[in-house]
Amino acid sequence: MKKLIAAGLLSCPALGFALEISAPIVGNATFSDNDVDGRFESIYSTSYLYVHWRNVNYLNQRYARRAVIEIDLSEFPDDRRLEQAWFEFDLTGYSNKPNVAFWGYSGDGVVDLSDAERGEALIATQAIDGTGDWRVDLSQYARKLKAEGKRYLGVNIRSTNEGKRETTYDDEITFPGYQSNSDVFKGVRFLMSDEPGAPYTPDNVLFQHHFEWGMPSQDEGFQFRSSNRGGRMNVVNGRLRMDQTNYFSTPTSNEMDWTVDLSNASQVRLSFYQAETSDEAAMLPESFAGSAEGDGVSISNNGVDWYPVVNADRLDLGAAGGRVEVDLDAQVERIRATLDSTFEYGPDFKIRFQQFGVSKFGYDGRDWGDLLLTGRHVGDATDLEAAFAAPVETVVNADTEVKFNITNLGSYKAVGARAKLTLPVSARTLSTPAGCERAGDLITCFAGELEPGAEKEFVLSFKPSQEGRLPMSLTVGAATNDPVEQNNVSNHDIPVLAGPALVPADIQLNPN
């Protein structure tokens, strides 16, 4: 059995981001032991992955199924230090709230029947009590294999009750081993980073918007316009999609204007994600007033006169898409030198993203996402404070809520305010606050602009998976200078008490 899932994507450390890699899954399968003799004799499935131990004594019915996955570690550069590695899967079904064990082995890049019985190290166990996204921390074992020069990490997943016959067991979990084109199924993912978490918000961020947060409003500085009733703009799979509802004889212009305060900004760079499906590249003119038909990104400091900074010929990125970066300082200087000598940054600076076409997505249209403005804010200094509100203690596998705050104690506005919370990878997040994203053990939240005295609170829910002390550290900052550093960091430990046993007494747990 050869490659079953396509290779993942490499995310390079641009704009201050750490290196994070979605490693290729080179093979996966479910294997069956139908007569429970300890030898797995058949392939049960390669599209869906199953872990199942069924024992019904009065029917003399029993069988075992194990899921096996192999991951290519070679995508991670040898000159970077691997810090975090975690496995994610989208659980679609389970029965009997089973406990499952994750065993690791050094693979060969091809999944076959012999791998069903492999497992050199017990990496982790997990009690399953709900569907949705689950993650398993494989950092320690992945680092061990990398240090030994091993290329493939194998994971063998099985029920911790497998082989037991003293009572009836029907322990099962199900999850897709592939990612659907519509992203309904996320498949299995294995991610690695070179430091504890990959920063979502660079330290020099001024403004950003990610459409995973939903359709932005006018209060957030966004305005939308279509030239006719055929135009359509909505959020699809975390991207803002511009296309037409039907085939129209009249083409449509779709426009999204983003207004930001750049009055005290310098060294400004704009970056964004863009993808398109057969959208014909319609070039914008060198400058225009009001609106113009075409594809691209333009800037304005008065909302009337517009100057393209990315034209259609730079947006031919295909359905896979990619990031586009713009040095806005250089573009402002170009406009001042050749088109408008008075052009400059201001408090109502506008950036327009637009698409021109005649059909629905798949035949026409563009997706936009991950809007990011970085630079320096040279206004007066501010004073940000970090604070926690956390429970005195919690229990293994219990729903746990933590509140953390960023407050502007200074006399001046903070621009690009952000909060970074470290949380062990083994703690499974149940809900991530709007404006936040988790990568490894780092949760980064963007507060944006904070006026003097303003406070932004984020509420995080998670489940701890290990007994002991759960350490957390909160760091706040902004693009605006903050000379008072002693209140930018807050540390907090939550004692985690033992809950229901996750591992039977006859299994040795090697905690990661």
N, C-alpha and C positions, 0 to 999 in steps of 0.2 A: 504494500500500500504506500503510495507516494504522497506528494504534497497535497494537502487537503484544504489549507487556508492560505490565501495570498499573503505576501510579505507586508509588514507594517510600514509606517512612515517614519522618516528621520526628521526630528525637529531640531534645527541648529540653534546655537546660543546667540541669537541676534538681539539687539536692543537691550542687552543686559540680562536676557533670560539665561538660565542654566540649561545645560544639555539634558534633554529628556527624549528617550527613544521608545517608540512602540515596536517591540522586537517581533520578528517574524515567527508565527506559529507554523512549523514545518510539517506537522502531521497531528491528527487526533483520531480517536476511535473509541467505541464501547465494545468490550469483549465479554463473552458469556462463558460461565462454567455451569453447564446445564445439569450435570449429574453430581456436582459438589464433590469431586474427587481431588480438588486442588489444582487441576490443570484446566486452563481456559482453552476451549477448542474451537470457538467460532467468533466471527465479527458480527456484532448485533446491530451496530449503526455507526455511520460516520458523519451524518448531518446533525443529529441530536446526540448529546452525550448523556448517559444514564449511569447512576450509581445506585445499586439495588441489592439488598439482601432480603430474600423471601424465604421464610421457614414456617410451614403450616403442618404440624405433626399429624393431625388427624386425617389429612389428605395425603400424607407422605409426599408433600410437595416442597421442594426447595431448589433454589438456584441463586447464583451470584453474578453480578455485573459490575465491572470496573471501567472507569473512564481514564484514558491515557492521553497525555498531551506532551509534545516535544517542542522546545523553544530554542531558537538560534541566538546564542549570546554573542556571536562574533560581530553583530552590528554595533556593539558598544566599543568605542575606540580604546586601544590598548594604552594610550597616553592619558586617559582620564581615569579617575578613581571612582569605581562603582560604589555608591553609598546605599541607594534604595532600589529595591526590586519587588514588584508586587504583581500578583495574578488577579485578574478581574473576570467575572462571568455573570451573565444575566439569567438568574434562576427563574424558570417559567413554571415549575411544578415541584411539589414535594409531598410526601406522606409520612405520618407518624413522627414528625419533628425529629428527624434522624440526626445522629452525630456522625460526621464524616471525617476521615483522616486523609491528609495530603502527604504522600511519600515521595521523596525525591530520588533520582538516579541520574547517572551520566549517560546520555543517550548517544545514538549514532546518526540522527537525522532522518531515520525511516521508522515509522511506527508499524510494528507487526505483532503477531500473537505472543512472541516471547516477552514482549514488554508488559503484558498483562500481569506477569508474576514478579516484576521487578519492583524494587523499592529499597534503596540502601540506607535511607535516613528518614525518620518520621519528622517532617518539617513542622506540621501544625495540625490541630484538630479544630472543628467548628460545629457547634450546635445550630442546626438550621430551623428557623422558626418563621420564615416568611419568604415571599418571592421578591424579585427585584435585583438590584446590583449588589454583588458580594465581592469582597477583596480578601486576599490572603497574602500575608507578608512572607516573601521568600528571600529576603535580603541576605541573610547569613549564608544560606546554601548557595545562592547565586554567586556571592563573593568567593566562596570556597572553590567552586568549579572554575571560575575565572582565574583564580590564583594558581590552580593546577593546570591551566592551559586547556581545559575542556571546552568544547564548542557548544554542545547541546545539553540543555537542562530538561530532564524528563520529569513529569508529574504523574503519579499513579494515585487516583482518588478512589477510595473504597469506604464502605460502612465500617464503623468501629465494632459493630455487632456481628460482622461477617463470620460464619462458621458456628455461631451459637445455636443450640437446638433445644434449650430447656423450656422455651415458651414460643409463642407465635411472634414472628418478626415480619414487618413489611416496610423496611426502611428504604426510601427511594428519593432521589432528587433528579431533576431533568433540566438541562439547559442547552440552548443551541450552540453548535460548534462552528457556526458560520455567521457572517454579518450579511443581512439582507440589503438589497439595493436601496430600499426605502428607510433603512436604519431602524425598522421596527425591532429587529433582532440585532443586538450589538455583538453577538458572538463572544469568543474568549479573547482576552487581551492580556499581554504581559508587558509591563512598563519598567524602564530602568532610568535612574537619574544619577548625576555625578555629585550631588550634594543633597542634604535632607530636604527634598521638595524642590520643584522647579518654579521660581518666582513667576507669578501670574502678572504682577504689577511691578515694572521696573522702578527703581528708586527715583528716577527723573521723570516719572509720568506727570503730565499736566491734566489731561482729560482722556477718558476712554469710554467706549460703550461696546458691550458684547450682547448680541441679540438672543443668547440663551436666557437673558433676563426678561425677554418679552419685547413687544412692540413699544418703542419709546414714545413719550408724550411731548407736547409742546412745552410743558414745565421743565422737561429735561433738555430743552434747547433744540428740538427736532420739529420740522415741518415737512409735509408731504404734498405733492401735487402731481396729477396726471392730466395730460392734455385733452383726453376724452374719456367717455365712460368705459371704454375697453381696457383702460389701464388698471393694473393690479399691483399692490405692494403688501406683502404680509411676511410673517416669520415662518420659515419652514426649516426644520432640523437645525435650529440655532443660527440661521442666516436670514438676512433680509432679502427676499426674492422680488425682483422687478420683472414683470412680463405682461401679457395680455390674457384676458379671460377667455376669449375665443378668437377665431380668425376674423380679422377686420380688414376691410379694404383700405381703411385709413390707418397709417402707423400711429403709434402712441409714444409720447415722451413721458417717462416717469422720473420724478425728481425727489430727492431727499436732501434738505438743507439742515446742516448742523451748526448751531451758533455757539461760540465759545469766547471767553474773555482772554485775549492774548495781549492786553494792554501793557503788561510788564514782563513779557516773555522774550526769551532769546534762545538761540541754538535749537529752534523748533524743528522737529521731524514728524511727519505724518506717515503712518503705515496702516495697511488694511488688507483683508483677504478678499479675493474676487474669483469667481468662476463663471463660466458661460457655456451655453449649449447652442452651438450653431448661430449665435447672435452675430449678424453682419456688423463689422466695424464701421460705424458712421462717425467720421472725424468732426470734431468741434472746430469753429473758427478761432483765430488767434485771440479774439476778445469778442464780447457780445453784451448787449443790454437786455435785462429781463430774463429771457429764455432763448435757447437755441436747440435745434434738433441735433442729436448726436450722443455718443457714448464717451464718458470720461468723468474726471473730477476737476472742479473749478473752485476758485476762491474769490471772495469779495469782502471789502471792508465797509460797504454801504448798502448791500442788498440789491443794488441796481446794476453796477458795472462788474462783469465777471471775466476772469482770466483763467483759462484751463492750465492745470499743472500736470495732469495725466490725461493724455488723449487716447482715443480708441485703439491705436496701434500698440499700446502697452498693455492692453487688457485681453489679448488673445491667449488666454491661459487654459482653455479647454474646460472640460467638466471636472477634472481633478482640482483645478484652481491653484492658487498660490498667493504669496504675499507680495504686495507692491509697497515700496518705500519712496518717500519724497522728502528732499531737503527743502523745507518751506522757506528758511532764511535765504537760500540761494534763489528760489523762485521770486520772492519779494524783491530782491535786488535786481533780478532780470526785468520784472515788471516796471520798477522805478526807472531803470535805465532806458527802456525801449518803448513803454506804453503809457505809463502814468507816473510822473515824477513825485506825486504826492502820496502814492500808495504806501501804507504801513499797517502794522498790527494795531488792533483796537479792541475796545470792550465788547463789541458786537461783531466779531470776525466770523465770517460764514464760509463753510465748506460744503459744496454741492456734489453729490454722487448721482449720476443720471444714466438712464438706459433708454435707447430708442429702438423700437421694433414693431413687429406686426403679428406675433404669434405667441402661443403659450410656451412655458418652460418645457424643455425637451426638444423643441424646434427653434426656440428663440429665448431671450431673457438672460438675466444675470443675477448671481447671488453675491451679496456683500456681507462682510462680518469683521469682528475683532478690530474695531476702529481704535486707534491709539495715537495720541499726541504726546511726545516727549520733549523735554527741554529744560530750561532754567527759568525760575520765576524770581525776578529781582526786586520784588516788593519788600515792604518792611517785615521784620522778623516776627515769627509767631511762637507759640508755646503749646505743644500738644502733650496730653496726658493719656497714658494707658491704664485701664482698670478692668478687673475681673469681677464677675458675680457667679460663683460656682457652688455646688453642693458640698457639704462637709465630707461626705463619703458616698460611695455608690457600690453596686454589686456587679459581679461578672455577668455580662450579657443583658444587663438592665438598660432600659432607655434612660439616658442621662442628658441633661440640658445644661449648657454653659452660656452665659451672657458675657460679652466683652465690649468695651466702650472705647471710643476715641473722642476726646474733648479738647476744644480749643480754649485754653486759659489765657491766651494772649490778647493783645489789643488790636490785632490786625488779622485780616482774612488769611486762612491757609488754603493753598491751591494744591491739588493732587494729593490730598490726605489719604493715607492708606493704613491698614492694620495687617500684621502678619502673625499668625498663630501657629505654633508647632504643636502637633498632636501625633502620637505614635501611629504608624501605619496600621498596626493591629486593631486600632479602635475604628470600628465601621461607622461611617457617617450615615445617619438616617435622613437628614435634610441639611442642605448647605444654604446659608442665607443668600438672598438676592444680592448680586454684586460681588459674590465670592466664588472662588474655585479652589478645589483641593488637588494637589499634586504631591504624591508621596506623603511625607508627614508635615507638609506646609500648606496651610489654608491662608490665602491672600484675599483681602477684602478691600474694595475701593470705596472711600467715603466721598471723594470729589472735593468740592469747595466747602469749607467750614468757616462761617462767620464767627467773630469773637463771641465767646460764650456758648456756641453751638456744640451739640453732642450727637454722635452717631452710634447707635447700639446695634450689635449683630447677635443673633440667637442661633446657636448650633446644637443639634441633637446627634448623639452618637451612642454606640454600645461598646464598652470596654470588653476585651476578650481574655484578659489575663489578670490574675490576682496580684496584688502588690500596690505600688504607688504609680499613678499615672501622671507624669510630669508634663506641664504645659508652659509655654513661654510666649508672651505677647509683646510685640514691638510695633510702635507707631512712628510715622514719619510723613513728610510731605515734600513737594518740590520747593516750597517756600522755606527759607532758612529758619531753623529752630535751634537757637544757641543753648537752650535749657535742656540738656540731654538726660539728666538723672531721672526724669519722670516719663521717659519714652519707652521704658521696659517694665513689664510686670510678670513675675513668675508665680506659678501656682501648682501645687501637687494635690491630687485627689486620691485618698486611699480607696482601693478597690478590694472589697471583701469577696470571699469565696461564694459562688453561687452554686447551682446544681452541677454535679460532676459532669464534665464534658468528655472525660476519657475513662473507660473502664479500668479497674485496678490491674488487669493483666496486660495492659498496654503501657509501654514506656514512652512518655512524652519528652521529646527533645525540643524545648521551647526555642522559638526563633528570637 
